[in-house]
């Protein structure tokens, strides 16, 4: 049976809020646990490569921990487990990154 759990990297701010790494949702980067969020799905571009946007996630804890090492340590980052709806591979990514249409954060992982 296929798991409906994915892993996402988030930022923790000084008030212990979970935040998106880059783009906000409806004007805010703050995320709540156990709340569904819908991605703003549209055509976007990475260095000239166009693709359909979504929340960036990875399929395993191990892949997510490895991907986390790519970020600079000037902010506190954590991995969260999430339920999702609508998943597709981010084909042009050199990493095993997927995009999802909807996401609900379940918990923060200890890493």
C-alpha positions as CSV (number, residue, x, y, z in Angstrom):
1,X,0.0,0.0,0.0
2,X,1.3,3.4,-0.9
3,X,1.9,5.8,2.0
4,X,0.2,9.2,2.0
5,X,3.0,10.7,4.1
6,X,5.6,13.1,2.6
7,X,8.3,15.2,4.2
8,X,8.8,18.9,4.0
9,X,11.4,21.3,5.2
10,X,10.2,24.3,7.1
11,X,11.7,27.2,9.1
12,X,11.1,27.7,12.8
13,X,11.1,31.4,13.8
14,X,12.0,33.0,17.1
15,X,8.4,32.6,18.3
16,X,8.4,28.9,17.4
17,X,6.1,29.4,14.4
18,X,6.4,27.0,11.4
19,X,7.1,29.0,8.3
20,X,7.5,28.2,4.6
21,X,11.0,28.5,3.3
22,X,10.3,31.0,0.5
23,X,6.8,31.9,-0.8
24,X,3.9,32.6,1.5
25,X,0.3,31.3,1.3
26,X,-2.4,33.9,1.1
27,X,0.0,36.6,2.3
28,X,1.6,34.7,5.2
29,X,4.6,32.3,5.5
30,X,3.3,30.9,8.9
31,X,1.9,27.4,8.8
32,X,-0.3,25.6,11.3
33,X,-0.2,21.9,12.2
34,X,-3.4,20.0,11.2
35,X,-4.6,22.6,8.8
36,X,-5.0,21.9,5.0
37,X,-3.3,24.3,2.7
38,X,-3.8,24.6,-1.1
39,X,-0.9,25.5,-3.3
40,X,-1.2,28.4,-5.7
41,X,-0.9,26.2,-8.8
42,X,0.4,28.0,-11.8
43,X,3.2,27.9,-14.3
44,X,6.5,29.1,-12.8
45,X,10.1,29.0,-13.8
46,X,13.4,27.8,-12.3
47,X,16.3,29.2,-14.3
48,X,14.2,29.2,-17.5
49,X,12.6,25.8,-17.0
50,X,8.8,26.1,-16.7
51,X,6.8,23.8,-14.5
52,X,3.5,23.6,-12.6
53,X,4.0,24.9,-9.1
54,X,3.1,23.2,-5.8
55,X,4.5,22.5,-2.4
56,X,8.0,21.0,-2.5
57,X,8.2,17.7,-0.7
58,X,10.3,14.5,-0.5
59,X,9.2,10.9,-0.1
60,X,11.5,9.7,2.7
61,X,13.0,11.0,5.9
62,X,16.4,10.0,4.6
63,X,16.1,11.9,1.4
64,X,14.8,14.9,3.2
65,X,17.7,14.9,5.7
66,X,20.1,14.8,2.8
67,X,18.3,17.6,1.0
68,X,18.3,19.7,4.2
69,X,22.1,19.8,4.1
70,X,21.9,22.0,1.0
71,X,20.6,24.9,3.0
72,X,22.7,27.5,4.8
73,X,22.7,27.3,8.6
74,X,21.7,30.9,9.2
75,X,18.1,29.9,10.2
76,X,16.5,27.1,12.1
77,X,15.1,24.4,9.8
78,X,13.1,21.4,10.6
79,X,11.5,18.5,8.8
80,X,7.7,18.0,9.1
81,X,5.6,15.0,8.2
82,X,2.6,15.8,6.0
83,X,-0.5,14.3,4.4
84,X,-0.9,15.4,0.8
85,X,-3.2,15.4,-2.2
86,X,-2.1,15.5,-5.9
87,X,1.5,14.6,-6.3
88,X,3.9,14.8,-9.3
89,X,7.7,14.6,-9.7
90,X,9.6,17.9,-10.2
91,X,11.1,16.4,-13.4
92,X,13.9,19.0,-14.0
93,X,15.2,18.8,-10.4
94,X,18.5,17.0,-9.9
95,X,17.1,15.8,-6.5
96,X,14.2,13.5,-5.8
97,X,11.8,16.4,-5.2
98,X,8.0,16.2,-5.7
99,X,5.3,18.8,-5.9
100,X,1.9,18.5,-4.2
101,X,-1.3,20.4,-4.6
102,X,-2.6,20.2,-1.0
103,X,-0.7,19.7,2.2
104,X,-1.5,19.2,5.9
105,X,1.4,19.2,8.4
106,X,1.1,16.4,11.0
107,X,4.2,16.8,13.2
108,X,7.7,18.2,13.5
109,X,10.4,15.5,13.4
110,X,13.4,15.3,15.7
111,X,16.6,15.3,13.6
